[in-house]
Amino acid sequence: MPATIENLLSENRVYPPSAAFRAAANVDAGEYERAAADPVAYWERQADRLDWAERWHTAHVWEPAIPLSREEAAAQVGADPADPGFTGLDDDGRPLLSIPHAEWFVGGRLNVAVNCVDRHVEAGRGDTIAITFEGEPGDREQITYAELQRRVAQATNALEALGIVAGDRVVVYLPVIPETIVITLAIARIGAIHSLVFGGFSAEALKFRVEDTGAKLLVTSDGQFRRGQAVAVKANADAAVSGPASTVEHVLVVRRTGELTPDIPWTPGRDVWFHDAIAGVADTHEAKYFDSEHPLFIIYTSGTTGRPKGVVHTSGGYLTQASWSHAAIFDAKPDDVYWCTADLAWVTAHTYVLYGPFSNGATSVIYEGTPNTPHTGRHFEIIERYGVTTYYTAPTLIRTFMTWFPDGLPPHFDLSSLRLLGTVGEAINPEAWVWFHEHIGGGRAPIVDTWWQSETGSAIIAPLPGVTVLKPGSATLALPGLRALIVDEAGAEVARGEGGYLVIDGTWPSMARGVWGDPARFRDSYWKKYAEQGYFFAGDGAKYDADGYIWLLGRVDDVINVSGHRLSTIEIESALVSHPAVGEAGVVGVSDAVTGEAIAAFVIPSREVTALDAADPAFWAALELELGSLLRAHVARQIGPIAKPRDLVVVPDLPKTRSGKIMRRLLGDLVDGRPLGDTTSLQDDTVPARTAAILAARSA
C-alpha cells in the first residue's frame, strides 16, 4: 500500500539539551517509563498537585464509540425500530455508533479559581507578581497574587449580583487586558461556564457564539486599541445580543478607551459598567466547590471550514493536565517571567496563559497590542523590560520577524534573559526554527515545538526541554502518559519514514468532553473514523522519521493530490521558506484540468517593500516574474519536481486567523474563483480583497 501522505522533505540537524539545562530540569528521561507503567495512576499523581476539597473515588471512566443495536440506534435518532425503512446505518452505510463518554477523577470536587489564585496566597506567595500587563498605548501594571485574589473576589460578587450562578454561560468579548483574566477567573469561581471570543471578531461571529451557548451575560468593553487606534466595539456587542434568539440579560462593559470612543450606545437596565458593578463590593468571597466533570468553558473552533464547533472542557481533568504540562514542557521555575503571546480567546491562552501558569503560581506577561505597534521591535522591548525568561509564540510571527529583520535583530535589544522558547499553532518550518533559536534564543535556549488542538485541551506532542534531542521542524514525541500514532486509511500504523493520519490512542484528562449541544458531531468529527481501534482522529497529517519523531504535515484537508501523489502543504511551504528571498509561504491545492489538482504557492518576500509599492497590485505581479522561476527550481531541488508550484503568487500578506493559522481554503477559493464563505475568523479581513487584486493584475 502506498503511503497515505508522501514523505519528501528531510531534516538532519539535531540540538541535544545542554548538560546544565538537563541537570536542573523539572522532568527527567524516566518520566516516560513511569507514565507508561500505569497511565491512569500517573495522571492521579499529577492531579495530586492540585488542591481538592474532596478526593475522587474513581480515577477514570471511558465508554468508547461502539456499534449500537437496532433498538439503541432507533432511540438515538428518534426512530421506530419496527419501521422497515429504518436501517440503523449512518450515511456511510456503517452501523450507528454510541456517543463516546469520558470522565476523570470522578467524585472529586475542587474550585478552579481557588487553585489558580487563593492557594498561592495561603501558601505565603501573595506578594509574587501574577500579571505583568503592557497595554498597546504604553500603559503598564503589575498585579500580585494577593491583589488578584481581591479583584477576582470583587468580580465574583458583582457577577453574582447580576444573577450569574453555576452552569450559566457567560461570553467574554474583551481585548488582552487584566480585566479579561479577572472576569474569567470569577466566572470559573462561581462555577459558571465561560466562552471567550476574540475582540476583533465581527458582530456576526459574536452573535453566533452568544446564541449557540445560550449566554445569560455578555462581557465587553467600550472600545479597544488596535494598531495604535482606539476602536469602538460596544456596537458589535449590541448587535450580537439583538434579536429573539438572544438569552442575554445583561451586558457588562469594561471601560478601556473612555473618551477616545465617546459615542457608546447604552441600554439602561441591561447595560452595566464594570467599574460601577465592583464599586463598594466586598473583596472577599467564600468559594464553592464543584464536581471534577463540571463544565469549565466552551471554546469555538476557528471556523476555517464549516460551522464553528463549541468544544466543551470540564474542570478537574483539564486543570490537572494544563498544570502539569505547563510545569513539564516549559520547565517552570518560581522566578521565571513567562510570556505566551496568544490572544486570551485562543485555546493556547486558556491553557498556557490562564490555567496552566496561574495554577503553578507563575508570573505571566500579557501584551494588548500587535507586535509592530508602534514599531517592529515592540516584543523585544517587552522581553528586555521585564526580563522574560520563557517566550511562547506562533510560527507565523517568527516568519514575520524574519521578514522584518532579515539580517538578524538589532544589537541594542538585550534578550539574554531568555532561557526557553516555544512555538504553537502550526508546524514550524525548519529554517524558521533555526532563525528563532539563533537570533531570539541566542543559540542557547531550547525550543519546545508543541502540537495540540482546542479539542485536546493541552499539548500532546512536544519535547521535554531537559530530555529531548530537538530537530528543527519536529514536535518530536508524545508527552509522558500519552500515545500518538500515525496510521493509514485502515488504521494500521505506518512504517518509519512514512506519512499518514495522526491519531491519539486512548483518552487523557484534558480532552474535550463533547461539542456544545451536538454530541453526535463530537462522535462523528473525532471518533467515528477509527472507532474500531478507539483512536481519536485529529484531522492532521504527519510522518515518522527514522527515529520515530513525529513531523506535522498540516490538515488532511490541505493535502494536495497531484497526479496521484498526495503532497503535504507544510513540506512545500518549508522548502520555499528555506530560500533567502522568502519570508513566509502558504501553499494550497487548486483545480487543474490535466493533473486534477495543482500546487499554488503564495509567498511573502523577505525584502523590505515601500508602502507605495505594497499598495500596487502591479508591483506584486512584476515581483512574481522576478522570483517565480527561481523559487520553482528551488522547490524541485529541495523535494522533487513533482512539488513544483504551478502558480507562484507574490503577496504582502496571507489570510490568517488570530491564532496564526493560514486559512489556505481562502487562497484556493481565490484562485479557483469560488465564493469565499466564512471569513469571520480572519485577523485582517482586508487580505482576501488585496490578494484578489494581485491575482487580477497577474492575469493581466
NUVEX-901874 format. One record per residue (C-alpha): residue in three letters; x, z, y. Coordinates in steps of 0.1 Angstrom, whole numbers, padded with zeros to 4 digits, always signed. Each point is the difference from the previous one (the first is absolute). Example, Ala and Ser with C-alpha at 12.3 -4.5 7.8 and 13.67 -1.06 7.14 Angstrom:
# residues 2
ALA+0123+0078-0045
SER+0014-0007+0034
# end
This chain:
# residues 700
MET+0000+0000+0000
PRO+0014-0009+0034
ALA+0006+0028+0026
THR-0031+0009+0019
ILE+0020-0003+0032
GLU+0033-0017+0000
ASN+0031+0020+0009
LEU+0022-0022+0022
LEU+0020+0022+0024
SER+0028+0024-0011
GLU+0016+0029+0019
ASN+0032+0016-0013
ARG+0010+0025+0027
VAL-0002+0037-0009
TYR+0002+0032+0021
PRO+0006+0032-0020
PRO-0008+0033+0016
SER+0029+0018+0016
ALA+0014+0031-0017
ALA-0009+0021+0030
PHE-0036-0012+0000
ARG-0003+0004-0037
ALA+0013+0036+0001
ALA-0025+0012+0026
ALA-0031-0021-0012
ASN-0033+0017-0006
VAL-0005-0018-0033
ASP+0026-0008-0027
ALA+0001-0026-0028
GLY-0015+0024-0025
GLU-0033-0002+0018
TYR-0011-0031-0019
GLU+0006+0016-0034
ARG-0018+0032+0011
ALA-0030-0020+0012
ALA-0001-0022-0031
ALA+0000+0029-0024
ASP-0035+0010+0011
PRO-0013-0018+0031
VAL-0031+0021+0004
ALA+0020+0033-0001
TYR+0024-0016+0024
TRP-0027-0006+0025
GLU-0013+0035-0005
ARG+0035+0013+0011
GLN-0003-0022+0031
ALA-0035+0014+0007
ASP+0015+0035-0001
ARG+0020-0010+0032
LEU-0033+0004+0019
ASP-0021+0030+0008
TRP-0032+0002-0021
ALA-0029+0025+0006
GLU-0009-0004-0036
ARG+0021-0016-0028
TRP-0013-0029-0021
HIS-0013+0005-0035
THR+0006-0036-0012
ALA+0029-0020+0012
HIS-0013-0035-0006
VAL-0031-0019-0011
TRP+0001-0038-0006
GLU-0029-0022-0011
PRO+0012-0036+0000
ALA-0021-0031+0004
ILE-0013-0008-0035
PRO-0026-0025-0014
LEU-0036+0013+0003
SER-0027-0001-0026
ARG-0029-0022+0008
GLU-0021+0030+0010
GLU+0028+0014+0022
ALA+0006-0034+0016
ALA-0037-0004+0007
ALA-0001+0035+0016
GLN+0030-0008+0022
VAL-0016-0032+0015
GLY-0036+0012-0001
ALA-0011-0025-0027
ASP-0023+0004-0030
PRO+0021+0000-0032
ALA-0030-0015-0018
ASP-0001-0030+0023
PRO+0013-0030-0020
GLY+0014-0015+0032
PHE+0024+0030+0005
THR+0033-0008-0017
GLY+0020+0031+0008
LEU+0028-0022+0012
ASP+0017-0004+0033
ASP+0005-0033+0019
ASP+0031-0008-0021
GLY-0019+0004-0032
ARG+0016+0033-0009
PRO-0018+0032-0009
LEU-0009+0021+0031
LEU+0024+0029+0005
SER-0005+0036+0009
ILE+0011+0013+0034
PRO+0034+0017-0004
HIS+0002+0036+0011
ALA+0030+0022+0007
GLU+0004+0036+0010
TRP+0031+0021+0006
PHE+0003+0038+0002
VAL-0037+0005-0009
GLY-0014+0033+0012
GLY+0028+0006+0025
ARG-0010+0008+0036
LEU+0021-0005+0031
ASN-0001-0009+0037
VAL+0021-0030+0009
ALA+0004+0010+0037
VAL+0011+0035-0010
ASN+0027-0015-0022
CYS+0012-0022+0029
VAL-0001+0026+0028
ASP-0010+0036-0006
ARG+0023+0007-0029
HIS+0031-0009+0020
VAL-0010+0023+0028
GLU-0006+0028-0025
ALA+0034-0007-0016
GLY+0016+0008+0034
ARG+0006-0036+0010
GLY-0024-0001+0029
ASP+0027-0008+0025
THR+0010-0032-0019
ILE-0008-0032+0018
ALA-0028-0018-0019
ILE-0006-0029+0023
THR+0023-0018+0024
PHE-0021-0024+0020
GLU+0011-0028+0023
GLY-0027-0020+0018
GLU+0004-0036+0009
PRO+0001+0008+0037
GLY+0028+0025-0006
ASP-0020+0033-0002
ARG+0014+0024-0025
GLU-0011+0031-0018
GLN+0013+0023-0028
ILE-0025+0021-0020
THR+0011+0029-0023
TYR-0019+0008-0032
ALA-0014+0031+0017
GLU-0014-0021+0029
LEU-0012-0026-0025
GLN-0019+0028-0019
ARG-0017+0010+0032
ARG-0009-0035+0010
VAL-0014-0008-0034
ALA-0020+0031+0000
GLN-0015-0008+0034
ALA-0008-0036-0011
THR-0016+0013-0032
ASN-0022+0024+0019
ALA-0010-0029+0023
LEU-0009-0023-0029
GLU-0021+0027-0016
ALA-0018+0005+0033
LEU-0009-0036-0001
GLY-0016+0005-0034
ILE+0028-0013-0023
VAL+0000+0016-0034
ALA+0018-0006-0033
GLY-0007-0035-0014
ASP-0009-0016+0034
ARG+0019-0031+0009
VAL+0019-0002+0032
VAL+0015-0033+0013
VAL+0031+0004+0022
TYR+0008-0029+0023
LEU+0030+0012+0019
PRO+0036-0010+0009
VAL+0031+0017-0012
ILE-0003+0033+0020
PRO+0001+0037-0010
GLU-0038+0003+0003
THR-0003-0025-0029
ILE+0019+0023-0023
VAL-0017+0031+0013
ILE-0035-0014-0005
THR+0008-0015-0034
LEU+0013+0034-0013
ALA-0031+0017+0015
ILE-0023-0024-0019
ALA+0019+0008-0032
ARG-0002+0037+0007
ILE-0038-0002+0001
GLY-0001-0020-0032
ALA-0014-0030+0018
ILE+0012-0035-0009
HIS+0021-0019+0026
SER+0004-0037+0003
LEU+0026-0011+0025
VAL-0003-0034+0017
PHE+0028-0018+0018
GLY-0006+0004+0038
GLY+0006-0037+0005
PHE-0027-0012-0023
SER-0030-0018+0014
ALA-0035+0016+0005
GLU-0012-0021-0030
ALA+0027+0014-0023
LEU-0007+0035+0012
LYS-0038-0004-0004
PHE+0004-0011-0036
ARG+0020+0032-0008
VAL-0024+0023+0019
GLU-0030-0015-0018
ASP+0016-0002-0035
THR+0011+0036+0001
GLY-0034+0012+0014
ALA+0021+0019+0026
LYS-0016+0029+0019
LEU+0027+0002+0027
LEU+0022-0026+0016
VAL+0032+0012+0018
THR+0015-0024+0025
SER+0018+0000+0034
ASP-0008-0012+0035
GLY+0029-0025-0004
GLN+0034-0005-0014
PHE+0034-0014+0010
ARG+0009-0034-0014
ARG+0032-0018+0010
GLY+0002+0018+0033
GLN-0036-0003+0010
ALA-0029+0025-0001
VAL-0028-0016-0019
ALA-0036+0014-0002
VAL-0014+0004-0035
LYS-0031+0021+0004
ALA-0022-0031+0003
ASN+0012-0010-0035
ALA-0011+0034-0013
ASP-0034-0003+0016
ALA-0005-0035-0016
ALA+0010+0014-0033
VAL-0026+0027+0000
SER-0028-0022+0013
GLY-0028-0013-0022
PRO-0024+0014-0025
ALA+0026+0004-0028
SER+0021+0025+0019
THR-0002+0037-0011
VAL+0023+0013+0027
GLU-0014+0030+0019
HIS+0029+0006+0024
VAL+0030-0019+0014
LEU+0029+0023+0008
VAL+0023-0014+0026
VAL+0036+0009+0006
ARG+0012-0006+0035
ARG+0032-0020-0002
THR+0001-0026+0028
GLY-0022+0018+0025
GLU-0002-0015+0035
LEU+0019-0031-0013
THR-0032-0010-0018
PRO-0027+0014+0023
ASP-0031-0019-0010
ILE-0007+0018-0033
PRO-0036-0005-0013
TRP-0017+0033-0008
THR-0031+0010-0020
PRO-0011+0035+0010
GLY-0009+0022-0030
ARG+0020-0021-0024
ASP+0034-0003+0016
VAL+0022+0031+0003
TRP+0034+0003+0017
PHE+0025+0015-0025
HIS+0015+0022+0028
ASP-0034+0014+0007
ALA-0008+0006-0037
ILE+0031+0022-0004
ALA-0002+0018+0034
GLY-0003+0037-0006
VAL-0003-0005-0037
ALA+0018+0026-0023
ASP+0034-0011-0012
THR-0004+0017-0034
HIS-0021-0012-0029
GLU-0008+0014-0034
ALA+0006-0028-0025
LYS-0021-0007-0030
TYR+0013-0014-0033
PHE-0011-0031-0018
ASP+0002-0014-0035
SER+0031-0020-0009
GLU-0022-0031-0004
HIS-0018+0004+0034
PRO+0003-0032+0019
LEU+0027+0001+0028
PHE-0001-0034+0016
ILE-0012-0036-0003
ILE+0025-0027+0010
TYR-0010-0036+0002
THR+0022-0028-0014
SER+0012-0024+0027
GLY-0026-0026-0007
THR+0025-0029-0002
THR-0022-0013-0028
GLY-0037+0006-0003
ARG-0020+0031+0011
PRO+0021+0031+0006
LYS-0002+0026-0027
GLY-0004+0037+0010
VAL+0024+0017-0024
VAL-0007+0036-0007
HIS+0027+0027-0004
THR-0006+0036-0010
SER+0018+0032+0009
GLY+0021+0018-0026
GLY+0015-0029-0019
TYR+0007-0020+0031
LEU+0017+0028+0018
THR+0020+0010-0030
GLN+0016-0035-0003
ALA+0002-0006+0037
SER+0019+0032+0005
TRP+0023-0004-0030
SER+0008-0037+0007
HIS+0008+0007+0036
ALA+0025+0027-0011
ALA+0015-0021-0027
ILE+0002-0035+0014
PHE+0010+0011+0036
ASP+0022+0029-0012
ALA-0018+0021+0025
LYS+0021+0028+0015
PRO-0011+0029+0022
ASP+0020-0013+0030
ASP-0010-0037-0003
VAL-0016-0019+0028
TYR-0022-0024-0018
TRP-0016-0032+0015
CYS-0024-0022-0019
THR-0010-0028+0025
ALA-0033-0008-0016
ASP-0032+0000+0021
LEU-0020+0031-0010
ALA-0029-0021-0013
TRP+0022-0015-0027
VAL+0003+0016-0034
THR+0038+0004+0004
ALA-0007+0023+0029
HIS-0027+0019-0019
THR+0026+0008-0027
TYR+0033-0001+0018
VAL-0009+0011+0036
LEU-0028+0024-0007
TYR-0004+0016-0034
GLY+0035-0004-0016
PRO+0022+0011+0029
PHE-0024+0028+0013
SER-0005+0014-0035
ASN+0038+0004-0001
GLY+0003+0015+0035
ALA+0019-0030+0014
THR+0007-0010+0036
SER-0017-0033+0005
VAL+0005-0025+0029
ILE-0029-0021+0011
TYR+0001-0028+0025
GLU-0031-0015+0016
GLY+0013-0035+0011
THR+0015-0032-0011
PRO+0037-0003-0008
ASN+0007-0023+0029
THR-0017+0020+0028
PRO+0015+0000+0025
HIS+0031-0015-0018
THR+0011-0010-0035
GLY+0021+0032-0004
ARG-0028+0025+0003
HIS+0002+0011-0036
PHE+0037+0006+0002
GLU-0004+0020+0031
ILE-0025+0022-0018
ILE+0023+0004-0030
GLU+0029+0011+0023
ARG-0022+0022+0022
TYR-0014+0021-0028
GLY+0028-0002-0025
VAL-0021-0017-0026
THR+0015+0004-0035
THR-0026-0020-0020
TYR-0014-0034+0012
TYR-0028-0016-0021
THR-0013-0033+0012
ALA-0013-0035-0011
PRO+0022-0030-0010
THR-0019-0021+0026
LEU+0014+0022+0028
ILE+0035-0001-0015
ARG-0001-0038+0000
THR-0012+0001+0036
PHE+0029+0022+0009
MET+0023-0027-0016
THR-0015-0026+0024
TRP+0003+0023+0030
PHE+0036+0011-0009
PRO+0016-0029-0019
ASP+0035+0014+0007
GLY-0009+0036-0009
LEU-0012+0029+0022
PRO+0016+0006+0034
PRO+0027+0027-0004
HIS-0016+0024+0025
PHE-0026+0010-0026
ASP+0011+0030-0019
LEU-0016+0000-0034
SER+0024+0023-0017
SER-0027+0026-0007
LEU-0016-0023-0026
ARG+0007+0009-0036
LEU-0028-0018-0018
LEU-0020-0031+0005
GLY-0032-0013-0016
THR-0022-0031-0002
VAL-0036-0005-0008
GLY-0028-0027+0003
GLU+0016-0030-0016
ALA+0030-0008-0021
ILE+0030-0001+0022
ASN+0022-0031-0001
PRO+0036+0008-0012
GLU+0016-0012+0032
ALA-0023+0022+0021
TRP+0008+0029-0023
VAL+0037-0005+0005
TRP-0005-0003+0038
PHE-0020+0032+0001
HIS+0026+0018-0020
GLU+0030-0012+0021
HIS-0014-0001+0035
ILE-0025+0029+0001
GLY+0013+0021-0029
GLY+0036-0004+0010
GLY+0009-0011-0036
ARG-0005+0036-0012
ALA-0037+0007-0001
PRO-0017-0008-0033
ILE-0033-0021+0002
VAL-0030+0011-0020
ASP-0020-0032-0005
THR-0035+0012-0010
TRP-0028-0018-0017
TRP-0035+0013+0000
GLN-0035-0008+0013
SER-0030+0017+0016
GLU-0014+0003-0035
THR+0030+0018-0015
GLY+0000+0026+0028
SER+0038+0005-0001
ALA+0032-0018-0010
ILE+0001-0012-0036
ILE+0033-0020-0001
ALA+0029+0012+0021
PRO+0036+0012-0003
LEU+0010+0036+0000
PRO+0027-0001+0027
GLY+0024+0023-0017
VAL-0005-0015-0034
THR-0008-0037+0000
VAL+0025-0029+0004
LEU-0016-0021+0027
LYS-0004-0038-0001
PRO-0010-0018+0033
GLY-0036-0012-0003
SER-0009+0020-0031
ALA-0023+0031+0000
THR+0020+0008-0031
LEU-0019+0022-0025
ALA-0033+0019-0005
LEU+0003+0036+0012
PRO+0001+0029-0024
GLY-0033+0007-0017
LEU-0011-0036+0005
ARG+0002-0032-0021
ALA-0001-0035+0016
LEU+0002-0031-0021
ILE+0001-0038+0005
VAL-0023-0018-0024
ASP-0012-0035-0007
GLU-0036-0012+0001
ALA-0008+0015-0033
GLY+0015+0034+0009
ALA+0032-0002-0020
GLU+0031+0012+0018
VAL+0023-0028+0011
ALA+0037-0001-0009
ARG+0028+0010+0023
GLY+0006-0028+0025
GLU-0036-0012+0000
GLY-0029+0004+0024
GLY-0037+0008-0004
TYR-0027+0024+0011
LEU+0009+0036+0012
VAL-0021+0027-0017
ILE+0000+0038-0002
ASP-0004+0015-0034
GLY-0022+0031+0000
THR-0012+0021+0030
TRP+0017+0021+0026
PRO-0012+0028+0023
SER-0001-0020+0033
MET-0019-0030-0014
ALA-0032-0010+0017
ARG-0031+0013-0017
GLY-0022-0029+0010
VAL-0014-0024+0026
TRP-0024+0017+0024
GLY-0036-0009-0010
ASP+0011-0026-0025
PRO+0014+0014-0033
ALA-0003-0033-0018
ARG+0024-0016+0025
PHE+0026+0026-0007
ARG-0003-0008-0037
ASP+0001-0038+0004
SER+0027-0001+0026
TYR+0026+0022-0017
TRP-0009+0008-0036
LYS-0020-0029-0015
LYS+0029-0025-0004
TYR+0020+0022-0024
ALA-0028+0024-0011
GLU+0011-0004-0037
GLN+0035+0014+0009
GLY-0013+0025+0025
TYR+0022-0014+0027
PHE-0006+0002+0038
PHE+0004-0036+0014
ALA+0017+0002+0034
GLY-0006-0037+0009
ASP+0037-0005+0006
GLY+0025-0022-0018
ALA+0034+0013-0009
LYS+0030-0007-0021
TYR+0026+0020-0020
ASP+0037-0006+0004
ALA+0025+0005-0028
ASP+0002+0037+0007
GLY-0038+0005-0001
TYR-0002+0004+0038
ILE-0033-0012+0015
TRP-0001-0026+0027
LEU-0033-0006+0018
LEU-0011-0036+0003
GLY-0030+0004+0023
ARG-0038-0001-0006
VAL-0010-0020-0031
ASP-0024-0019+0023
ASP+0031-0012+0020
VAL+0018-0015-0031
ILE+0004-0038+0005
ASN-0006-0024-0029
VAL+0022-0031+0007
SER-0003-0026-0028
GLY-0005+0028-0025
HIS+0027+0023+0013
ARG-0013+0033+0012
LEU+0022+0010+0029
SER+0002+0033+0020
THR-0005-0001+0037
ILE+0024+0030+0004
GLU+0029-0018-0017
ILE-0004-0031+0022
GLU-0003+0022+0031
SER+0031+0019-0010
ALA+0020-0032-0004
LEU-0011-0011+0035
VAL+0008+0033+0016
SER+0035-0001-0015
HIS+0008-0029+0023
PRO+0014+0011+0034
ALA-0024-0022+0019
VAL-0031+0018-0014
GLY-0012+0034+0011
GLU-0032+0002-0020
ALA-0020-0023-0023
GLY-0035-0002-0014
VAL-0006-0024-0030
VAL-0033-0012-0013
GLY-0015-0025-0024
VAL-0019-0029+0015
SER-0020-0029-0015
ASP+0020-0030-0012
ALA-0014-0032-0015
VAL+0030-0005-0023
THR+0011+0034-0011
GLY-0033+0019+0003
GLU+0017+0026+0023
ALA+0030-0004+0023
ILE+0021+0026+0019
ALA-0005+0005+0037
ALA+0026+0022+0017
PHE-0005+0015+0034
VAL+0033+0013+0015
ILE+0008+0021+0031
PRO+0034-0011+0013
SER+0027+0027+0005
ARG+0011-0016+0034
GLU-0013+0013+0033
VAL-0029-0020+0015
THR-0010+0000+0036
ALA-0036+0009+0010
LEU-0005-0035+0013
ASP+0011-0016-0033
ALA-0019+0025-0021
ALA-0033-0011+0017
ASP+0007-0038-0006
PRO-0012-0013-0034
ALA+0021-0031+0004
PHE+0031+0022+0002
TRP-0007+0014-0035
ALA-0007-0034-0014
ALA+0033-0012+0013
LEU+0018+0030-0014
GLU-0014-0009-0034
LEU+0017-0034+0002
GLU+0033+0019+0005
LEU-0004+0025-0028
GLY-0023-0016-0026
SER+0025-0019-0021
LEU+0026+0027+0004
LEU-0023+0027-0014
ARG-0015-0021-0028
ALA+0035-0007-0012
HIS+0009+0037+0002
VAL-0031+0010-0021
ALA+0010-0026-0026
ARG+0035+0014-0002
GLN-0012+0036-0002
ILE-0028-0003-0027
GLY-0004-0037-0010
PRO-0015-0032+0012
ILE-0035+0009-0013
ALA-0002+0026+0027
LYS+0007-0022+0030
PRO-0029+0003+0025
ARG-0020-0032+0006
ASP-0009+0013+0035
LEU+0024+0020+0021
VAL-0016+0013+0032
VAL+0019+0019+0026
VAL-0021+0026+0018
PRO+0005+0029+0024
ASP-0020+0025-0021
LEU-0019+0004-0033
PRO-0035+0014-0005
LYS+0004+0035-0012
THR-0021+0031-0006
ARG+0008+0031+0019
SER+0017+0013-0031
GLY+0025-0030+0001
LYS-0014-0021-0028
ILE+0001-0037+0007
MET-0035-0015-0003
ARG+0011-0030-0020
ARG-0036-0011-0006
LEU-0004-0008+0037
LEU+0031-0022-0001
GLY-0014-0020-0029
ASP-0034-0003+0018
LEU+0017-0013+0031
VAL+0020-0027-0019
ASP-0030-0011-0021
GLY-0025+0001+0028
ARG-0022+0027-0014
PRO-0020+0026+0020
LEU+0021+0031+0005
GLY-0025+0025-0012
ASP+0006+0037+0006
THR+0028+0007+0026
THR-0010+0035+0009
SER+0031+0015-0015
LEU+0024-0020+0021
GLN+0025+0019+0022
ASP+0000-0029+0025
ASP-0031-0022-0002
THR+0016-0027+0022
VAL+0025-0011-0026
PRO-0024-0023-0020
ALA-0009-0020+0031
ARG+0036-0003+0011
THR+0010-0011-0035
ALA-0028-0026-0001
ALA+0013-0014+0033
ILE+0035-0004-0015
LEU-0014-0017-0031
ALA-0019-0024+0022
ALA+0031-0008+0021
ARG+0019-0004-0033
SER-0025-0026-0012
ALA+0002-0019+0033
# end
